Amino acid sequence: MATAPAPPTAPPKPTWDPREPGGPLLRPTIRIRLTLLYGGMFLIAGILLLSIIYLLAAQALHDGIRQSVEVGAAPGANVTITSPTCPRINDLIDNSERNAALKLCIAEQRQSALDELLTRSLFALLGLSVIAFAFGYAMAGRVLSPLGKITRTARRVVGTDLSRRIELDGPDDELKELADTFDEMLERLERAFSAQQRFVANASHELRTPLAINRTLLEVHLSDPGAPPELQQLGKTLLATNERSEQLVEGLLLLARSENQIVERKPVDLAEVAGRAVDQTRAEAEAGGVGIRGARGPAVVQGNGVLLERIALNLVQNAVRYNIADGGWVEVTTGVEHGQAVLVVTNTGPVVPGYEIDNLFEPFRRLRQERTGSDRGVGLGLSIARSVARAHGGRIIAEPREGGGLVMRVTLPL
């Protein structure tokens, strides 16, 4: 069966915008790192300045104590010393004791002054550090705001709408140079995609027209009742080959168109899309003895109805064509799971080895058939389905079913 899982998902895109409030503060963004850098440098400078001031003040007070005046008096003189800050010297009579007490008191006052200076300086440093970190956070956001504009513009740019530009104003610095370079790149991409779209449109017309003419001529000759049987057989073979070429051209053109994201989106119910695919495949399924079943619940997504119907049709057709001869079945279900619309197509069929799953979404690849030559299709069905799902922001996962067959799960955002 021409089925396969989607390739490994790419890493999630960054969602940080420096101008959007309420982002994860603990996330190691450039803004947070710049804030820590600014605040950390201020904090280190403040600590060094505080240490120098503290050491200078301590040295000045120490020199003041060394040069303090000692108390002296003539013998027999009555000297009275009172001090509100050093009350214990009031009761001392001996001058040596008074001098010792006075020096001890001055040392205590020095230490008290240094402790007070250190405490108030630490509180001041803490307050200024908070202000510095807040100011650094605001300034980092302002400096990085052009990057946020570049990021938002890049998110809005899609394959079919490359007309958006950053057009960054401000000084001619590195960020403006980056924005101008990005605008030039978008302009080149827009020209390239426009050329691609013109090529696809022209190729669609030029390739379809001769094939349609060949089909008409062959049908006219086959409608002639007097044609020999050999010519009738040759005409049928050529008509089948022409039909196969038409399918190949249509598949290639659709694959090229679906590589881009969908710009114009409308509400589409996957249940209705799957129902149409089942109706279109029912006759082929009955001819092959394959039953189609499954409950289809509503699952409305925003997208292109024609392309979404092609996903369902390709999956159901593959499930019918790559099935067992007798008693086979195909189950088609739709619904909403975990906030996403889900289309699941399960079928009976040959056992699919796990090592072959990874390659089945590649163009012109089938189970145990590398190239064209099968009457079951041109080998583009699952490639187109994967491309359309990606254009809608979804994915397709293929898993082997126990007992044979595959389980194809399409998930699309609501």
C-alpha positions as CSV (number, residue, x, y, z in Angstrom):
1,M,0.0,0.0,0.0
2,A,1.3,3.4,-0.9
3,T,1.3,4.8,2.6
4,A,4.0,6.1,4.9
5,P,4.4,8.2,8.0
6,A,5.2,11.9,7.9
7,P,8.9,12.7,8.3
8,P,10.2,13.6,11.8
9,T,8.7,16.8,13.0
10,A,10.9,19.8,13.0
11,P,11.9,21.5,16.3
12,P,9.2,23.9,17.6
13,K,9.5,27.4,16.4
14,P,10.5,30.1,18.8
15,T,7.6,32.0,20.2
16,W,9.4,34.8,22.1
17,D,8.7,38.3,21.2
18,P,10.6,41.0,23.2
19,R,7.8,43.4,22.9
20,E,5.0,41.1,24.1
21,P,4.5,41.2,27.8
22,G,3.7,38.2,29.9
23,G,6.4,35.9,28.4
24,P,8.2,33.3,30.5
25,L,10.6,35.2,32.7
26,L,12.6,32.2,33.6
27,R,13.3,31.3,29.9
28,P,16.9,32.1,29.0
29,T,16.1,34.6,26.3
30,I,18.6,37.2,25.1
31,R,16.6,39.9,26.9
32,I,17.0,38.0,30.2
33,R,20.7,37.5,29.6
34,L,21.3,41.1,28.8
35,T,19.3,42.2,31.9
36,L,21.5,39.9,34.0
37,L,24.6,41.2,32.3
38,Y,23.6,44.9,32.9
39,G,22.4,44.3,36.5
40,G,25.4,42.1,37.3
41,M,27.9,44.6,36.1
42,F,26.2,47.4,38.2
43,L,26.1,45.1,41.2
44,I,29.8,44.3,40.9
45,A,30.7,47.9,40.5
46,G,28.5,48.9,43.5
47,I,30.2,46.2,45.7
48,L,33.7,47.4,44.7
49,L,32.7,51.1,45.3
50,L,31.2,50.2,48.7
51,S,34.3,48.2,49.7
52,I,36.6,51.2,48.8
53,I,34.4,53.6,50.7
54,Y,34.3,51.3,53.7
55,L,38.0,50.8,53.8
56,L,38.7,54.6,53.4
57,A,36.3,55.4,56.2
58,A,37.7,52.7,58.5
59,Q,41.3,54.0,57.8
60,A,40.2,57.6,58.6
61,L,38.5,56.7,61.8
62,H,41.5,54.5,62.8
63,D,43.9,57.4,62.2
64,G,41.6,59.7,64.3
65,I,41.8,57.4,67.3
66,R,45.6,57.2,67.1
67,Q,45.7,61.0,67.2
68,S,43.2,61.4,70.0
69,V,44.1,63.6,73.0
70,E,44.8,61.9,76.3
71,V,43.6,63.3,79.6
72,G,46.2,64.7,81.9
73,A,46.2,66.8,85.1
74,A,48.6,68.2,87.7
75,P,49.0,66.2,91.0
76,G,46.3,67.1,93.5
77,A,44.1,68.8,90.8
78,N,40.5,67.9,90.9
79,V,39.4,67.1,87.3
80,T,35.8,66.0,86.5
81,I,35.0,64.3,83.2
82,T,31.5,63.5,82.1
83,S,30.5,61.9,78.8
84,P,26.9,60.9,77.8
85,T,28.3,58.4,75.2
86,C,30.9,56.9,77.6
87,P,29.2,57.0,80.9
88,R,31.7,54.6,82.6
89,I,34.5,57.2,82.6
90,N,32.4,59.5,84.8
91,D,33.3,57.4,87.9
92,L,37.0,57.0,87.2
93,I,39.5,59.1,89.0
94,D,42.8,57.9,87.8
95,N,43.9,59.6,84.5
96,S,45.4,56.4,83.0
97,E,42.2,54.5,83.6
98,R,40.3,57.4,82.1
99,N,42.5,57.4,79.0
100,A,42.1,53.7,78.6
101,A,38.3,53.9,78.9
102,L,38.2,56.9,76.6
103,K,40.2,55.0,73.9
104,L,38.0,51.9,74.3
105,C,34.9,54.1,74.0
106,I,36.2,55.8,70.9
107,A,37.0,52.4,69.3
108,E,33.5,51.2,70.0
109,Q,32.0,54.4,68.5
110,R,34.2,53.8,65.4
111,Q,33.0,50.3,65.0
112,S,29.4,51.4,65.5
113,A,29.8,54.1,62.8
114,L,31.4,51.6,60.4
115,D,28.6,49.1,61.0
116,E,26.0,51.8,60.4
117,L,27.8,52.9,57.3
118,L,27.9,49.4,56.0
119,T,24.2,48.6,56.8
120,R,22.9,51.8,55.1
121,S,25.2,51.3,52.1
122,L,24.0,47.7,51.6
123,F,20.4,48.8,51.7
124,A,21.2,51.6,49.2
125,L,23.0,49.1,47.0
126,L,20.1,46.7,47.1
127,G,17.6,49.3,46.1
128,L,19.8,50.7,43.3
129,S,20.4,47.1,42.1
130,V,16.7,46.5,41.8
131,I,16.4,49.7,39.9
132,A,19.3,48.8,37.7
133,F,17.9,45.4,36.8
134,A,14.5,46.9,36.0
135,F,16.1,49.6,33.9
136,G,18.3,47.0,32.2
137,Y,15.3,44.8,31.4
138,A,13.5,47.8,29.9
139,M,16.5,48.9,27.9
140,A,17.2,45.4,26.6
141,G,13.6,45.2,25.4
142,R,13.9,48.5,23.6
143,V,17.2,47.5,22.0
144,L,15.8,44.1,20.9
145,S,12.5,45.4,19.7
146,P,13.6,45.4,16.1
147,L,14.3,41.6,16.4
148,G,10.7,41.2,17.6
149,K,9.5,43.0,14.5
150,I,11.6,40.8,12.3
151,T,10.3,37.7,14.1
152,R,6.7,38.7,13.7
153,T,7.2,39.5,10.0
154,A,8.9,36.2,9.4
155,R,6.0,34.3,11.0
156,R,3.4,36.1,8.8
157,V,5.3,35.4,5.7
158,V,4.0,32.3,3.8
159,G,4.9,30.8,0.5
160,T,2.0,32.5,-1.4
161,D,2.2,35.9,0.4
162,L,5.7,37.2,0.3
163,S,4.6,40.9,0.0
164,R,5.2,41.7,3.7
165,R,8.3,43.7,4.5
166,I,9.9,44.8,7.8
167,E,10.8,48.3,6.7
168,L,12.6,49.0,10.0
169,D,13.1,52.6,10.9
170,G,15.8,54.0,13.2
171,P,19.6,54.5,13.2
172,D,21.7,52.8,10.5
173,D,23.1,50.1,12.9
174,E,23.5,46.3,12.7
175,L,19.8,45.6,13.4
176,K,18.6,47.8,10.6
177,E,21.2,46.2,8.3
178,L,19.8,42.8,9.3
179,A,16.2,44.0,8.6
180,D,17.1,45.4,5.2
181,T,18.9,42.2,4.3
182,F,15.8,40.2,5.3
183,D,13.6,42.5,3.1
184,E,15.9,42.0,0.1
185,M,15.7,38.2,0.7
186,L,11.9,38.4,0.8
187,E,11.9,40.4,-2.4
188,R,14.0,37.7,-4.2
189,L,11.8,34.9,-2.8
190,E,8.7,36.8,-4.0
191,R,10.1,37.0,-7.5
192,A,11.0,33.3,-7.4
193,F,7.6,32.2,-6.2
194,S,5.8,34.4,-8.8
195,A,7.9,32.8,-11.5
196,Q,7.1,29.3,-10.1
197,Q,3.3,30.1,-10.1
198,R,3.5,31.3,-13.7
199,F,5.3,28.2,-14.7
200,V,2.8,25.9,-13.0
201,A,-0.1,27.8,-14.7
202,N,1.5,27.6,-18.1
203,A,2.6,24.0,-17.6
204,S,-1.0,23.1,-16.5
205,H,-2.4,24.5,-19.8
206,E,0.4,23.2,-22.1
207,L,0.4,19.7,-20.7
208,R,-3.3,19.2,-20.4
209,T,-4.2,20.4,-23.9
210,P,-2.4,17.7,-26.0
211,L,-3.5,15.0,-23.6
212,A,-7.1,16.0,-23.8
213,I,-6.8,16.1,-27.7
214,N,-5.3,12.6,-27.7
215,R,-8.1,11.3,-25.5
216,T,-10.8,12.8,-27.7
217,L,-9.2,11.4,-30.9
218,L,-8.9,8.0,-29.3
219,E,-12.5,8.0,-28.1
220,V,-13.7,9.0,-31.6
221,H,-11.8,6.1,-33.2
222,L,-13.1,3.7,-30.6
223,S,-16.6,4.8,-31.2
224,D,-16.3,3.6,-34.9
225,P,-18.2,0.3,-35.1
226,G,-16.4,-0.7,-38.2
227,A,-12.9,-0.5,-36.7
228,P,-10.9,-3.9,-36.7
229,P,-10.6,-5.6,-33.3
230,E,-6.9,-5.1,-33.3
231,L,-7.3,-1.4,-33.7
232,Q,-10.0,-1.4,-31.0
233,Q,-7.6,-3.1,-28.6
234,L,-4.7,-0.8,-29.5
235,G,-7.0,2.2,-29.0
236,K,-8.1,1.0,-25.5
237,T,-4.4,0.5,-24.6
238,L,-3.5,4.0,-25.8
239,L,-6.5,5.4,-24.0
240,A,-5.5,3.8,-20.7
241,T,-1.9,5.1,-21.2
242,N,-3.2,8.6,-22.0
243,E,-5.5,8.5,-18.9
244,R,-2.5,7.5,-16.8
245,S,-0.5,10.4,-18.2
246,E,-3.3,12.8,-17.4
247,Q,-3.4,11.5,-13.8
248,L,0.4,11.9,-13.5
249,V,0.2,15.5,-14.8
250,E,-2.6,16.4,-12.5
251,G,-0.8,14.9,-9.6
252,L,2.4,16.7,-10.3
253,L,0.7,20.1,-10.7
254,L,-1.4,19.6,-7.5
255,L,1.8,18.6,-5.7
256,A,3.5,21.7,-6.9
257,R,0.6,24.0,-5.9
258,S,0.1,22.4,-2.5
259,E,3.8,22.9,-1.4
260,N,2.8,26.4,-0.3
261,Q,0.7,27.2,2.7
262,I,-3.0,28.0,2.2
263,V,-3.7,31.8,2.4
264,E,-7.5,31.8,1.7
265,R,-9.1,29.6,4.3
266,K,-12.7,28.7,4.9
267,P,-14.5,26.5,7.4
268,V,-14.4,22.9,6.2
269,D,-16.0,19.9,7.9
270,L,-13.7,16.8,7.7
271,A,-16.8,14.6,8.1
272,E,-18.3,16.0,4.9
273,V,-15.0,15.8,3.1
274,A,-14.6,12.1,4.1
275,G,-18.1,11.4,3.1
276,R,-17.6,12.7,-0.4
277,A,-14.4,10.6,-0.7
278,V,-16.2,7.5,0.4
279,D,-19.0,8.2,-2.1
280,Q,-16.5,8.5,-5.0
281,T,-14.7,5.3,-4.0
282,R,-17.7,3.2,-3.1
283,A,-18.2,1.7,-6.6
284,E,-14.5,0.7,-6.9
285,A,-14.7,-0.8,-3.4
286,E,-17.8,-2.8,-4.2
287,A,-16.2,-4.1,-7.4
288,G,-13.2,-5.3,-5.3
289,G,-15.3,-6.8,-2.6
290,V,-14.1,-4.2,0.0
291,G,-16.6,-2.9,2.6
292,I,-16.4,0.7,3.8
293,R,-17.5,1.6,7.3
294,G,-16.9,4.0,10.1
295,A,-18.6,6.8,12.1
296,R,-17.7,10.3,11.0
297,G,-18.2,13.0,13.7
298,P,-18.0,16.7,12.9
299,A,-14.5,18.2,12.8
300,V,-14.5,21.7,11.3
301,V,-11.1,23.2,10.3
302,Q,-10.0,26.3,8.4
303,G,-8.6,25.4,5.0
304,N,-9.2,24.7,1.4
305,G,-12.0,22.3,0.8
306,V,-10.8,21.0,-2.6
307,L,-7.3,20.2,-1.2
308,L,-8.7,18.6,2.0
309,E,-11.0,16.4,-0.1
310,R,-8.0,15.3,-2.1
311,I,-6.4,14.1,1.1
312,A,-9.4,12.0,2.1
313,L,-9.9,10.7,-1.5
314,N,-6.2,9.7,-1.9
315,L,-6.2,7.9,1.5
316,V,-9.5,6.1,0.9
317,Q,-8.5,5.1,-2.7
318,N,-5.2,3.7,-1.5
319,A,-7.0,1.8,1.3
320,V,-9.4,0.2,-1.2
321,R,-6.9,-0.6,-3.9
322,Y,-4.3,-2.1,-1.5
323,N,-6.5,-4.5,0.3
324,I,-7.2,-8.2,0.5
325,A,-9.2,-10.0,-2.1
326,D,-12.1,-11.3,0.0
327,G,-13.6,-9.9,3.2
328,G,-11.5,-6.7,3.2
329,W,-12.7,-3.5,4.8
330,V,-11.9,0.1,5.1
331,E,-12.8,2.2,8.2
332,V,-13.0,6.0,7.8
333,T,-13.6,8.0,11.0
334,T,-13.4,11.7,11.8
335,G,-13.6,13.7,15.0
336,V,-11.8,16.0,17.4
337,E,-9.1,14.7,19.7
338,H,-6.9,16.8,22.1
339,G,-8.0,20.1,20.4
340,Q,-7.2,18.9,16.9
341,A,-9.3,17.6,14.0
342,V,-8.5,14.0,13.2
343,L,-9.2,11.9,10.1
344,V,-8.3,8.2,10.4
345,V,-8.4,5.7,7.6
346,T,-7.8,2.1,8.6
347,N,-7.8,-0.9,6.2
348,T,-7.0,-4.6,5.9
349,G,-4.4,-5.5,3.5
350,P,-0.9,-7.0,3.1
351,V,1.5,-6.9,6.0
352,V,3.6,-3.7,5.8
353,P,7.1,-4.1,7.2
354,G,8.2,-1.4,9.6
355,Y,11.3,-0.6,7.6
356,E,9.3,0.2,4.5
357,I,7.0,2.7,6.3
358,D,9.5,5.6,6.1
359,N,9.7,5.7,2.3
360,L,6.1,5.3,1.2
361,F,5.4,9.1,1.2
362,E,8.1,9.7,-1.4
363,P,6.9,10.4,-4.9
364,F,6.5,7.4,-7.2
365,R,7.1,5.0,-4.3
366,R,4.8,2.1,-3.6
367,L,4.9,-1.0,-1.5
368,R,7.5,-3.3,-3.1
369,Q,7.3,-1.3,-6.3
370,E,9.9,1.4,-6.9
371,R,8.5,3.1,-10.0
372,T,5.5,3.3,-12.3
373,G,4.1,0.3,-13.9
374,S,1.2,-0.5,-11.6
375,D,-2.5,0.0,-12.6
376,R,-3.2,1.2,-9.0
377,G,-2.0,4.8,-9.6
378,V,1.0,6.9,-10.4
379,G,2.6,6.9,-6.9
380,L,1.8,10.5,-6.0
381,G,-1.3,10.1,-3.8
382,L,0.4,10.0,-0.4
383,S,3.0,12.6,-1.4
384,I,0.1,15.0,-2.3
385,A,-1.7,14.2,0.9
386,R,1.4,14.9,3.0
387,S,2.0,18.2,1.1
388,V,-1.6,19.3,1.5
389,A,-1.6,18.5,5.2
390,R,1.6,20.4,5.8
391,A,0.2,23.4,3.9
392,H,-2.7,23.4,6.4
393,G,-0.3,23.2,9.4
394,G,-1.1,19.5,10.0
395,R,0.6,16.1,9.6
396,I,0.0,12.5,8.5
397,I,1.2,9.5,10.5
398,A,1.2,5.9,9.1
399,E,1.3,2.9,11.4
400,P,1.2,-0.8,10.5
401,R,-2.0,-2.5,11.5
402,E,-1.8,-5.7,13.4
403,G,-2.7,-8.5,11.0
404,G,-2.0,-6.4,7.9
405,G,-2.9,-3.1,6.4
406,L,-2.2,0.4,7.7
407,V,-3.7,3.0,10.0
408,M,-3.4,6.5,8.4
409,R,-4.0,9.4,10.9
410,V,-4.3,12.9,9.7
411,T,-4.3,15.7,12.3
412,L,-5.1,19.3,11.5
413,P,-5.4,22.3,13.7
414,L,-8.9,23.6,14.4
